[in-house]
Each structure stands twice: as C-alpha cells, then as structure tokens.
C-alpha cells in the first residue's frame, strides 16, 4: 500500500515489529528519566494477547501505534509510540483521537493515560488534546501523572 495514512488493527505476528518501534520511539527518554520508560520493558507477547494494538501506516510503512485496554468504564491508553523520523507531524495526535473514537464506539465514558512527570512535552500535548490532570503517584524513582479525558 502506498500513499496516505491509514490505521489498522495489529496482527499477532507483529509483536517484534511493535516492540522494535516502541524501543526506538522511547529511546529519546533514556537519560531524561531515572529508569527506562515502562513501554521499553513491557512484555509485548502478553500485551498482544491482553490489549488492543492499532498501527498507523504512512505510505505503507509502520510509523506509529497505540495500545489500549478497557478498564471499567474507561479506555486506558497504555502506549502511544511514533517512529522517531515521523515524530512531530501530528501522528501521535491522530492515534490519540483514534483511541477516543474506539472508547466512544464501545460506550465508554473517558480515555485515561499515565505518563512520567519528567516527560513534560508529552504532558503538554495531552493537555492540548483536552486531557486533564487527575493526580500523581510515586512508583519507586518515577512519578506518574494520571490524566483523563471525558468523552462527550
């Protein structure tokens, strides 16, 4: 497939591709955060069984992904990862909006996410997208910022 951007649900045989993209996308945070970001250490074999992955392709090439899982009446956005060469072009926003659409179609009332407090540019993006700060929690050396976006 060539031309344009499309989002498709991931297949189970894409685990290694998803793991690789995530490692490349989060590499910029090594040295900023005291430990590797959680998506860099996740068990993607288990995640592929338990979560939904939607992959964004640009001109036929995997450029990003969003990982989600329903929790009660909300959709948790576990991971949004964009290939470094594709970052800064609105693909993360497109995947976030895709997750919100999935939540609305499932009759859920909100989307939720957690991010490292030191990832300030991500927090700023989520705020621009309508996510609001809920609370902070400490997990060892990490402070997680909990954010939620109620759906209309």
C-alpha positions as CSV (number, residue, x, y, z in Angstrom):
1,X,0.0,0.0,0.0
2,X,1.4,3.4,-0.9
3,X,0.1,7.0,-0.4
4,X,-1.6,8.4,2.6
5,X,-2.0,7.4,6.2
6,X,-4.1,4.5,7.4
7,X,-4.7,2.9,10.8
8,X,-5.2,-0.9,11.1
9,X,-5.6,-3.3,13.9
10,X,-2.3,-5.1,14.6
11,X,-1.9,-8.8,13.9
12,X,-0.3,-11.2,16.5
13,X,2.6,-11.8,14.1
14,X,3.6,-8.1,14.5
15,X,4.9,-8.4,18.1
16,X,8.6,-7.9,17.2
17,X,7.8,-5.0,14.9
18,X,5.7,-3.4,17.7
19,X,8.5,-4.0,20.2
20,X,11.1,-2.5,17.9
21,X,9.1,0.6,17.1
22,X,8.4,1.2,20.8
23,X,12.1,0.9,21.7
24,X,13.1,3.4,19.0
25,X,10.3,5.8,19.9
26,X,11.1,5.9,23.6
27,X,14.9,5.9,23.3
28,X,15.0,9.7,23.5
29,X,13.8,9.4,27.1
30,X,16.8,7.4,28.3
31,X,18.9,9.8,30.3
32,X,15.9,12.0,31.0
33,X,14.1,9.6,33.2
34,X,15.9,7.7,36.0
35,X,14.8,4.3,34.6
36,X,13.7,3.1,31.2
37,X,10.2,4.1,30.3
38,X,7.7,1.3,31.1
39,X,6.9,0.7,27.4
40,X,10.6,-0.2,26.8
41,X,10.4,-3.1,29.3
42,X,6.9,-4.4,28.7
43,X,6.1,-8.0,27.8
44,X,4.7,-7.5,24.3
45,X,3.8,-11.2,23.9
46,X,1.4,-10.9,26.8
47,X,0.3,-7.4,25.8
48,X,-0.6,-8.6,22.3
49,X,-2.9,-11.2,24.0
50,X,-4.4,-8.9,26.5
51,X,-4.5,-5.4,24.9
52,X,-5.5,-4.0,21.5
53,X,-2.9,-2.5,19.3
54,X,-3.7,-0.3,16.3
55,X,-0.9,0.5,13.9
56,X,-0.6,3.7,11.8
57,X,1.0,3.3,8.4
58,X,2.3,6.2,6.4
59,X,2.9,5.5,2.7
60,X,2.8,1.8,3.5
61,X,5.4,1.9,6.3
62,X,4.6,1.4,10.0
63,X,5.0,4.8,11.6
64,X,3.2,4.5,14.9
65,X,1.0,2.6,17.2
66,X,-1.5,3.0,20.0
67,X,-2.0,0.3,22.7
68,X,-5.3,0.3,24.6
69,X,-7.2,-1.8,27.1
70,X,-10.7,-1.2,28.6
71,X,-10.8,-0.6,32.4
72,X,-14.2,-0.4,33.9
73,X,-16.0,2.4,32.0
74,X,-12.8,4.0,30.5
75,X,-10.3,3.1,27.9
76,X,-6.7,3.1,29.1
77,X,-4.2,4.3,26.6
78,X,-1.2,2.2,27.6
79,X,1.2,3.3,24.9
80,X,1.5,5.7,22.0
81,X,4.7,5.3,20.0
82,X,5.8,7.1,16.9
83,X,8.9,6.2,14.9
84,X,11.5,9.0,15.5
85,X,11.6,10.1,11.9
86,X,7.8,10.6,11.9
87,X,7.6,12.4,15.3
88,X,6.3,16.0,15.2
89,X,3.9,15.5,12.3
90,X,0.7,15.0,14.2
91,X,0.6,11.2,14.1
92,X,0.5,10.9,17.9
93,X,-2.5,13.2,17.9
94,X,-4.2,11.1,15.3
95,X,-3.6,7.9,17.3
96,X,-4.9,9.6,20.5
97,X,-8.1,10.6,18.6
98,X,-8.4,7.1,17.2
99,X,-8.3,5.7,20.8
100,X,-11.0,8.2,21.8
101,X,-13.1,7.0,18.9
102,X,-12.7,3.4,20.0
103,X,-13.7,4.4,23.5
104,X,-16.8,6.2,22.3
105,X,-17.8,3.3,20.0
106,X,-17.5,0.9,23.0
107,X,-19.8,3.1,25.0
108,X,-17.1,4.1,27.5
109,X,-17.2,7.5,29.2
110,X,-13.5,8.5,29.0
111,X,-9.9,7.8,28.0
112,X,-7.2,7.7,30.6
113,X,-3.4,7.6,30.5
114,X,-0.4,7.7,32.7
115,X,2.9,9.3,31.9
116,X,6.2,10.1,33.6
117,X,6.2,13.5,35.2
118,X,9.6,14.2,33.5
119,X,8.1,13.8,30.0
120,X,6.9,17.4,30.0
121,X,6.4,17.7,26.3
122,X,4.0,14.7,26.3
123,X,2.1,16.2,29.2
124,X,1.7,19.5,27.3
125,X,0.5,17.6,24.2
126,X,-2.1,15.7,26.3
127,X,-3.3,18.9,27.9
128,X,-3.7,20.5,24.4
129,X,-5.8,17.4,23.4
130,X,-8.2,18.0,26.4
131,X,-6.7,15.6,29.0
132,X,-6.8,16.9,32.5
133,X,-4.5,16.2,35.4
134,X,-6.1,13.9,37.9
135,X,-3.3,13.0,40.3
136,X,0.3,11.9,40.7
137,X,1.5,8.6,42.1
138,X,5.1,7.6,43.0
139,X,6.4,4.2,41.8
140,X,10.0,3.9,43.1
141,X,12.0,6.6,41.4
142,X,9.2,7.5,39.0
143,X,6.3,10.0,39.5
144,X,3.4,9.0,37.2
145,X,1.0,11.7,36.1
146,X,-2.6,10.4,35.7
147,X,-4.6,12.2,33.1
148,X,-8.2,11.7,31.9
149,X,-10.3,13.0,29.0
150,X,-14.1,12.6,29.5
151,X,-15.9,11.8,26.2
152,X,-18.8,13.9,25.1
